[in-house]
C-alpha cells in the first residue's frame, strides 16, 4: 500500500506549530526564516517522493 504524503497545507501547519523561533524576529527576518524553512521542506518532500518511487521500483532506474 502506498504511503500517503501530507499535503502542503498539512506540512505548513505542522511547521508553524513547531516554529518557536519567530517570536522575537522582525518582519524581514521572519519572512527570510519562513522562506528558508519552506525551501528546505519542499526539498525534503522531493527527496522523500524520489526515494518512495525508487523503493516501489525495487531500486531500479
Backbone bond lengths (Angstrom), bond angles and torsions (degrees), N, CA, C in turn:
res aa  C-N    CA-C-N  psi(-1)  N-CA   C-N-CA  omega(-1)  CA-C   N-CA-C  phi
1 X - - - 1.457 - - 1.523 108.66 -
2 X 1.292 116.53 136.62 1.465 121.78 -177.70 1.527 110.13 -73.41
3 X 1.318 114.52 142.53 1.451 120.80 177.54 1.525 109.36 -77.12
4 X 1.332 117.20 137.26 1.467 120.88 179.16 1.526 108.55 -87.08
5 X 1.334 115.62 122.24 1.452 120.15 176.63 1.522 108.94 -82.38
6 X 1.342 117.60 141.51 1.466 119.50 176.22 1.526 110.30 -63.11
7 X 1.311 115.77 147.33 1.460 120.16 177.08 1.524 108.98 -70.02
8 X 1.331 118.32 161.80 1.466 119.47 175.91 1.530 112.10 -57.18
9 X 1.316 117.08 -35.76 1.458 120.25 178.74 1.531 110.85 -65.86
10 X 1.337 116.68 -41.32 1.460 120.17 178.78 1.524 110.75 -65.17
11 X 1.329 116.75 -40.57 1.467 120.65 177.49 1.524 111.11 -65.19
12 X 1.334 117.11 -41.87 1.464 120.59 179.92 1.526 110.96 -64.04
13 X 1.319 116.63 -42.55 1.461 119.82 179.40 1.529 110.77 -64.59
14 X 1.321 116.89 -42.29 1.466 120.06 178.30 1.525 110.70 -61.79
15 X 1.350 116.10 -42.48 1.455 119.60 179.84 1.523 110.75 -64.51
16 X 1.330 117.91 -43.39 1.460 120.46 -179.77 1.523 111.85 -63.21
17 X 1.318 116.62 -35.87 1.463 119.59 178.34 1.530 111.43 -67.61
18 X 1.335 116.70 -28.23 1.461 120.95 179.97 1.527 112.43 -90.17
19 X 1.332 118.06 -14.05 1.463 121.84 -173.38 1.521 109.93 -78.13
20 X 1.304 116.02 100.40 1.465 120.11 178.90 1.518 111.21 -104.29
21 X 1.335 118.01 -9.63 1.452 121.50 -175.49 1.524 112.96 -81.82
22 X 1.306 119.67 -9.39 1.459 122.33 -172.53 1.531 112.17 -77.13
23 X 1.305 118.67 -23.13 1.456 122.62 -173.55 1.511 116.86 -45.94
24 X 1.326 119.52 -49.34 1.454 121.35 -174.74 1.512 114.51 -100.00
25 X 1.303 118.76 12.54 1.457 121.67 -176.13 1.528 111.66 -89.55
26 X 1.348 115.08 152.31 1.458 120.10 173.40 1.524 108.66 -74.42
27 X 1.323 117.17 170.67 1.467 120.42 179.78 1.529 111.88 -61.48
28 X 1.341 119.75 -44.86 1.464 118.58 177.97 1.531 112.70 -63.97
29 X 1.331 116.77 -38.74 1.465 119.38 177.77 1.521 111.25 -64.02
30 X 1.322 115.73 -40.96 1.459 120.41 178.83 1.524 110.80 -63.59
31 X 1.334 116.75 -42.96 1.463 120.68 179.88 1.526 110.55 -63.31
32 X 1.327 117.24 -44.19 1.459 120.86 179.51 1.524 110.88 -64.90
33 X 1.315 116.78 -44.02 1.463 121.43 179.18 1.532 110.16 -61.34
34 X 1.332 116.64 -43.89 1.464 120.61 -179.76 1.527 110.75 -65.73
35 X 1.344 117.19 -40.16 1.461 121.11 178.56 1.532 110.28 -61.90
36 X 1.327 116.38 -47.32 1.467 120.04 179.90 1.524 111.44 -62.79
37 X 1.322 116.78 -42.19 1.465 120.26 179.39 1.523 110.81 -65.95
38 X 1.332 116.91 -39.94 1.465 120.42 178.27 1.517 111.98 -65.48
39 X 1.333 116.82 -41.47 1.457 121.06 178.63 1.524 110.33 -62.89
40 X 1.316 116.52 -45.32 1.465 120.94 179.15 1.526 110.84 -62.32
41 X 1.333 116.98 -42.90 1.467 120.86 179.14 1.524 110.77 -63.85
42 X 1.331 117.63 -40.33 1.470 120.71 179.30 1.525 110.67 -66.17
43 X 1.322 117.14 -41.84 1.460 120.99 178.17 1.526 110.77 -64.03
44 X 1.326 116.78 -43.31 1.464 120.69 177.49 1.522 111.46 -60.72
45 X 1.334 116.74 -40.09 1.465 120.81 178.11 1.525 110.44 -62.94
46 X 1.328 117.43 -43.87 1.467 120.92 178.57 1.520 110.93 -59.73
47 X 1.317 116.61 -41.90 1.466 120.60 179.38 1.519 110.51 -65.66
48 X 1.334 117.32 -42.45 1.469 120.81 177.88 1.527 111.12 -60.35
49 X 1.326 116.73 -44.40 1.465 121.30 -179.48 1.521 109.84 -63.70
50 X 1.324 116.92 -45.91 1.468 120.46 179.32 1.524 110.99 -60.25
51 X 1.329 116.99 -44.44 1.461 120.06 179.60 1.517 111.50 -64.97
52 X 1.324 116.96 -38.56 1.460 120.85 178.28 1.524 110.91 -63.83
53 X 1.335 116.50 -42.89 1.467 120.71 177.89 1.523 110.25 -62.91
54 X 1.325 116.31 -44.23 1.463 120.15 179.23 1.525 111.42 -63.16
55 X 1.339 117.05 -38.84 1.457 120.96 178.91 1.526 111.34 -65.11
56 X 1.342 116.36 -40.18 1.466 120.69 179.05 1.517 111.76 -65.84
57 X 1.322 117.01 -31.48 1.451 121.67 -179.33 1.525 112.11 -91.01
58 X 1.308 116.23 10.10 1.461 119.23 179.18 1.515 113.02 71.53
59 X 1.320 116.76 22.15 1.448 121.25 179.50 1.510 114.19 78.50
60 X 1.328 117.04 4.20 1.473 120.03 178.82 1.515 110.14 -77.98
61 X 1.308 114.70 147.50 1.474 119.14 176.43 1.487 109.63 -108.96
